[in-house]
Amino acid sequence: MEVNLDLLNGFTEIIANVGFPIFISMFLLNRMEMKLDHIVDALTELTKVIADDQ
């Protein structure tokens, strides 16, 4: 498994500067935002399908 060293160095720098709890919070908020974007896309598609059926 090849690890992107720039990304890893960025993560360690953030952890060193702001602390582990803040890093984890930012990481989880980012993941939740991506999942919410997928939900919005799915609901938009569902709305279009329902409107086409009527």
Biopython code that builds the backbone (N, CA, C, O; Angstrom):
import numpy as np
from Bio.PDB.StructureBuilder import StructureBuilder

atoms = [
    (1, "MET", "N", (0.848, -1.177, 0.000)),
    (1, "MET", "CA", (0.000, 0.000, 0.000)),
    (1, "MET", "C", (0.887, 1.232, 0.000)),
    (1, "MET", "O", (1.689, 1.427, 0.913)),
    (2, "GLU", "N", (0.745, 2.054, -1.014)),
    (2, "GLU", "CA", (1.549, 3.265, -1.131)),
    (2, "GLU", "C", (0.839, 4.419, -0.431)),
    (2, "GLU", "O", (-0.333, 4.690, -0.692)),
    (3, "VAL", "N", (1.549, 5.084, 0.447)),
    (3, "VAL", "CA", (0.980, 6.183, 1.217)),
    (3, "VAL", "C", (1.506, 7.494, 0.647)),
    (3, "VAL", "O", (2.701, 7.636, 0.390)),
    (4, "ASN", "N", (0.613, 8.438, 0.454)),
    (4, "ASN", "CA", (1.005, 9.754, -0.014)),
    (4, "ASN", "C", (1.699, 10.468, 1.141)),
    (4, "ASN", "O", (1.047, 10.848, 2.114)),
    (5, "LEU", "N", (3.013, 10.653, 1.042)),
    (5, "LEU", "CA", (3.787, 11.221, 2.152)),
    (5, "LEU", "C", (3.441, 12.674, 2.412)),
    (5, "LEU", "O", (3.480, 13.112, 3.562)),
    (6, "ASP", "N", (3.102, 13.437, 1.380)),
    (6, "ASP", "CA", (2.715, 14.830, 1.593)),
    (6, "ASP", "C", (1.443, 14.913, 2.424)),
    (6, "ASP", "O", (1.330, 15.750, 3.320)),
    (7, "LEU", "N", (0.484, 14.040, 2.121)),
    (7, "LEU", "CA", (-0.762, 14.007, 2.868)),
    (7, "LEU", "C", (-0.511, 13.591, 4.311)),
    (7, "LEU", "O", (-1.058, 14.186, 5.240)),
    (8, "LEU", "N", (0.306, 12.583, 4.493)),
    (8, "LEU", "CA", (0.633, 12.115, 5.836)),
    (8, "LEU", "C", (1.362, 13.189, 6.636)),
    (8, "LEU", "O", (1.079, 13.380, 7.819)),
    (9, "ASN", "N", (2.302, 13.893, 5.997)),
    (9, "ASN", "CA", (3.002, 14.977, 6.675)),
    (9, "ASN", "C", (2.046, 16.103, 7.043)),
    (9, "ASN", "O", (2.183, 16.716, 8.102)),
    (10, "GLY", "N", (1.084, 16.376, 6.180)),
    (10, "GLY", "CA", (0.076, 17.396, 6.477)),
    (10, "GLY", "C", (-0.763, 17.025, 7.681)),
    (10, "GLY", "O", (-1.042, 17.862, 8.539)),
    (11, "PHE", "N", (-1.172, 15.742, 7.742)),
    (11, "PHE", "CA", (-1.952, 15.276, 8.889)),
    (11, "PHE", "C", (-1.166, 15.399, 10.187)),
    (11, "PHE", "O", (-1.694, 15.866, 11.195)),
    (12, "THR", "N", (0.089, 14.982, 10.162)),
    (12, "THR", "CA", (0.884, 15.052, 11.393)),
    (12, "THR", "C", (1.134, 16.497, 11.802)),
    (12, "THR", "O", (1.200, 16.798, 12.994)),
    (13, "GLU", "N", (1.274, 17.393, 10.830)),
    (13, "GLU", "CA", (1.465, 18.807, 11.163)),
    (13, "GLU", "C", (0.213, 19.391, 11.804)),
    (13, "GLU", "O", (0.300, 20.152, 12.767)),
    (14, "ILE", "N", (-0.949, 19.034, 11.269)),
    (14, "ILE", "CA", (-2.207, 19.514, 11.858)),
    (14, "ILE", "C", (-2.371, 18.981, 13.271)),
    (14, "ILE", "O", (-2.748, 19.725, 14.176)),
    (15, "ILE", "N", (-2.094, 17.711, 13.464)),
    (15, "ILE", "CA", (-2.215, 17.116, 14.799)),
    (15, "ILE", "C", (-1.275, 17.800, 15.772)),
    (15, "ILE", "O", (-1.651, 18.065, 16.913)),
    (16, "ALA", "N", (-0.058, 18.089, 15.338)),
    (16, "ALA", "CA", (0.918, 18.738, 16.214)),
    (16, "ALA", "C", (0.507, 20.168, 16.553)),
    (16, "ALA", "O", (0.737, 20.634, 17.669)),
    (17, "ASN", "N", (-0.101, 20.862, 15.592)),
    (17, "ASN", "CA", (-0.439, 22.265, 15.811)),
    (17, "ASN", "C", (-1.743, 22.477, 16.575)),
    (17, "ASN", "O", (-1.790, 23.319, 17.472)),
    (18, "VAL", "N", (-2.769, 21.759, 16.256)),
    (18, "VAL", "CA", (-4.083, 22.024, 16.850)),
    (18, "VAL", "C", (-4.550, 20.940, 17.805)),
    (18, "VAL", "O", (-5.516, 21.141, 18.541)),
    (19, "GLY", "N", (-3.907, 19.838, 17.807)),
    (19, "GLY", "CA", (-4.290, 18.778, 18.730)),
    (19, "GLY", "C", (-5.126, 17.702, 18.078)),
    (19, "GLY", "O", (-5.805, 17.924, 17.076)),
    (20, "PHE", "N", (-5.055, 16.544, 18.672)),
    (20, "PHE", "CA", (-5.731, 15.374, 18.143)),
    (20, "PHE", "C", (-7.255, 15.508, 18.130)),
    (20, "PHE", "O", (-7.873, 15.176, 17.118)),
    (21, "PRO", "N", (-7.891, 15.983, 19.216)),
    (21, "PRO", "CA", (-9.368, 16.068, 19.189)),
    (21, "PRO", "C", (-9.898, 17.000, 18.096)),
    (21, "PRO", "O", (-10.920, 16.709, 17.475)),
    (22, "ILE", "N", (-9.215, 18.101, 17.865)),
    (22, "ILE", "CA", (-9.671, 19.023, 16.832)),
    (22, "ILE", "C", (-9.482, 18.396, 15.458)),
    (22, "ILE", "O", (-10.337, 18.551, 14.586)),
    (23, "PHE", "N", (-8.387, 17.698, 15.256)),
    (23, "PHE", "CA", (-8.152, 17.014, 13.977)),
    (23, "PHE", "C", (-9.236, 15.983, 13.710)),
    (23, "PHE", "O", (-9.777, 15.928, 12.606)),
    (24, "ILE", "N", (-9.559, 15.167, 14.705)),
    (24, "ILE", "CA", (-10.595, 14.139, 14.551)),
    (24, "ILE", "C", (-11.939, 14.788, 14.262)),
    (24, "ILE", "O", (-12.691, 14.298, 13.419)),
    (25, "SER", "N", (-12.256, 15.885, 14.950)),
    (25, "SER", "CA", (-13.518, 16.583, 14.711)),
    (25, "SER", "C", (-13.594, 17.085, 13.281)),
    (25, "SER", "O", (-14.624, 16.932, 12.625)),
    (26, "MET", "N", (-12.515, 17.683, 12.789)),
    (26, "MET", "CA", (-12.499, 18.175, 11.412)),
    (26, "MET", "C", (-12.653, 17.022, 10.420)),
    (26, "MET", "O", (-13.375, 17.141, 9.431)),
    (27, "PHE", "N", (-11.972, 15.909, 10.688)),
    (27, "PHE", "CA", (-12.048, 14.745, 9.811)),
    (27, "PHE", "C", (-13.467, 14.197, 9.743)),
    (27, "PHE", "O", (-13.977, 13.913, 8.658)),
    (28, "LEU", "N", (-14.109, 14.046, 10.910)),
    (28, "LEU", "CA", (-15.459, 13.494, 10.945)),
    (28, "LEU", "C", (-16.477, 14.446, 10.320)),
    (28, "LEU", "O", (-17.405, 14.001, 9.644)),
    (29, "LEU", "N", (-16.311, 15.752, 10.540)),
    (29, "LEU", "CA", (-17.218, 16.712, 9.914)),
    (29, "LEU", "C", (-17.090, 16.676, 8.395)),
    (29, "LEU", "O", (-18.086, 16.804, 7.683)),
    (30, "ASN", "N", (-15.893, 16.506, 7.909)),
    (30, "ASN", "CA", (-15.685, 16.416, 6.458)),
    (30, "ASN", "C", (-16.361, 15.166, 5.892)),
    (30, "ASN", "O", (-17.006, 15.225, 4.845)),
    (31, "ARG", "N", (-16.213, 14.048, 6.578)),
    (31, "ARG", "CA", (-16.862, 12.815, 6.123)),
    (31, "ARG", "C", (-18.378, 12.957, 6.132)),
    (31, "ARG", "O", (-19.055, 12.509, 5.206)),
    (32, "MET", "N", (-18.911, 13.584, 7.183)),
    (32, "MET", "CA", (-20.359, 13.750, 7.282)),
    (32, "MET", "C", (-20.861, 14.668, 6.162)),
    (32, "MET", "O", (-21.928, 14.430, 5.597)),
    (33, "GLU", "N", (-20.101, 15.704, 5.843)),
    (33, "GLU", "CA", (-20.493, 16.609, 4.771)),
    (33, "GLU", "C", (-20.566, 15.870, 3.438)),
    (33, "GLU", "O", (-21.499, 16.077, 2.661)),
    (34, "MET", "N", (-19.590, 15.014, 3.174)),
    (34, "MET", "CA", (-19.604, 14.255, 1.920)),
    (34, "MET", "C", (-20.816, 13.329, 1.865)),
    (34, "MET", "O", (-21.445, 13.195, 0.815)),
    (35, "LYS", "N", (-21.145, 12.695, 2.976)),
    (35, "LYS", "CA", (-22.297, 11.792, 2.998)),
    (35, "LYS", "C", (-23.595, 12.573, 2.801)),
    (35, "LYS", "O", (-24.502, 12.104, 2.115)),
    (36, "LEU", "N", (-23.688, 13.760, 3.398)),
    (36, "LEU", "CA", (-24.882, 14.579, 3.212)),
    (36, "LEU", "C", (-25.016, 15.039, 1.766)),
    (36, "LEU", "O", (-26.130, 15.137, 1.251)),
    (37, "ASP", "N", (-23.910, 15.321, 1.111)),
    (37, "ASP", "CA", (-23.951, 15.683, -0.307)),
    (37, "ASP", "C", (-24.516, 14.535, -1.138)),
    (37, "ASP", "O", (-25.293, 14.764, -2.064)),
    (38, "HIS", "N", (-24.133, 13.309, -0.814)),
    (38, "HIS", "CA", (-24.660, 12.137, -1.531)),
    (38, "HIS", "C", (-26.154, 11.986, -1.285)),
    (38, "HIS", "O", (-26.898, 11.631, -2.200)),
    (39, "ILE", "N", (-26.599, 12.248, -0.073)),
    (39, "ILE", "CA", (-28.026, 12.149, 0.250)),
    (39, "ILE", "C", (-28.818, 13.197, -0.522)),
    (39, "ILE", "O", (-29.888, 12.902, -1.053)),
    (40, "VAL", "N", (-28.297, 14.414, -0.587)),
    (40, "VAL", "CA", (-28.970, 15.475, -1.338)),
    (40, "VAL", "C", (-29.062, 15.104, -2.813)),
    (40, "VAL", "O", (-30.100, 15.313, -3.440)),
    (41, "ASP", "N", (-27.993, 14.561, -3.369)),
    (41, "ASP", "CA", (-28.013, 14.135, -4.772)),
    (41, "ASP", "C", (-29.053, 13.042, -4.994)),
    (41, "ASP", "O", (-29.782, 13.067, -5.986)),
    (42, "ALA", "N", (-29.123, 12.088, -4.077)),
    (42, "ALA", "CA", (-30.096, 11.000, -4.209)),
    (42, "ALA", "C", (-31.526, 11.525, -4.108)),
    (42, "ALA", "O", (-32.400, 11.078, -4.851)),
    (43, "LEU", "N", (-31.771, 12.455, -3.212)),
    (43, "LEU", "CA", (-33.113, 13.023, -3.083)),
    (43, "LEU", "C", (-33.496, 13.845, -4.309)),
    (43, "LEU", "O", (-34.654, 13.840, -4.726)),
    (44, "THR", "N", (-32.537, 14.542, -4.877)),
    (44, "THR", "CA", (-32.802, 15.303, -6.102)),
    (44, "THR", "C", (-33.170, 14.358, -7.249)),
    (44, "THR", "O", (-34.108, 14.614, -8.003)),
    (45, "GLU", "N", (-32.425, 13.280, -7.364)),
    (45, "GLU", "CA", (-32.716, 12.286, -8.408)),
    (45, "GLU", "C", (-34.079, 11.640, -8.172)),
    (45, "GLU", "O", (-34.829, 11.427, -9.125)),
    (46, "LEU", "N", (-34.410, 11.325, -6.923)),
    (46, "LEU", "CA", (-35.697, 10.740, -6.601)),
    (46, "LEU", "C", (-36.835, 11.686, -6.943)),
    (46, "LEU", "O", (-37.868, 11.263, -7.460)),
    (47, "THR", "N", (-36.645, 12.967, -6.655)),
    (47, "THR", "CA", (-37.663, 13.967, -6.989)),
    (47, "THR", "C", (-37.902, 14.019, -8.491)),
    (47, "THR", "O", (-39.045, 14.129, -8.932)),
    (48, "LYS", "N", (-36.833, 13.940, -9.280)),
    (48, "LYS", "CA", (-36.969, 13.954, -10.740)),
    (48, "LYS", "C", (-37.704, 12.720, -11.226)),
    (48, "LYS", "O", (-38.555, 12.822, -12.110)),
    (49, "VAL", "N", (-37.397, 11.552, -10.670)),
    (49, "VAL", "CA", (-38.051, 10.310, -11.085)),
    (49, "VAL", "C", (-39.533, 10.346, -10.745)),
    (49, "VAL", "O", (-40.366, 9.927, -11.548)),
    (50, "ILE", "N", (-39.868, 10.847, -9.554)),
    (50, "ILE", "CA", (-41.264, 10.927, -9.161)),
    (50, "ILE", "C", (-42.013, 11.922, -10.055)),
    (50, "ILE", "O", (-43.153, 11.668, -10.445)),
    (51, "ALA", "N", (-41.384, 13.041, -10.378)),
    (51, "ALA", "CA", (-42.038, 14.048, -11.226)),
    (51, "ALA", "C", (-42.241, 13.503, -12.640)),
    (51, "ALA", "O", (-43.242, 13.831, -13.276)),
    (52, "ASP", "N", (-41.336, 12.694, -13.142)),
    (52, "ASP", "CA", (-41.469, 12.126, -14.492)),
    (52, "ASP", "C", (-42.597, 11.083, -14.557)),
    (52, "ASP", "O", (-43.216, 10.908, -15.606)),
    (53, "ASP", "N", (-42.862, 10.398, -13.449)),
    (53, "ASP", "CA", (-43.893, 9.374, -13.440)),
    (53, "ASP", "C", (-45.304, 9.957, -13.414)),
    (53, "ASP", "O", (-46.260, 9.265, -13.762)),
    (54, "GLN", "N", (-45.442, 11.169, -13.022)),
    (54, "GLN", "CA", (-46.788, 11.748, -12.889)),
    (54, "GLN", "C", (-47.238, 12.396, -14.117)),
    (54, "GLN", "O", (-48.347, 12.929, -14.163)),
]
sb = StructureBuilder()
sb.init_structure("model")
sb.init_model(0)
sb.init_chain("A")
sb.init_seg("    ")
for serial, (resi, resn, name, xyz) in enumerate(atoms, 1):
    if name == "N":
        sb.init_residue(resn, " ", resi, " ")
    sb.init_atom(name, np.array(xyz, "f"), 0.0, 1.0, " ", f" {name:<3s}", serial, name[0])
structure = sb.get_structure()
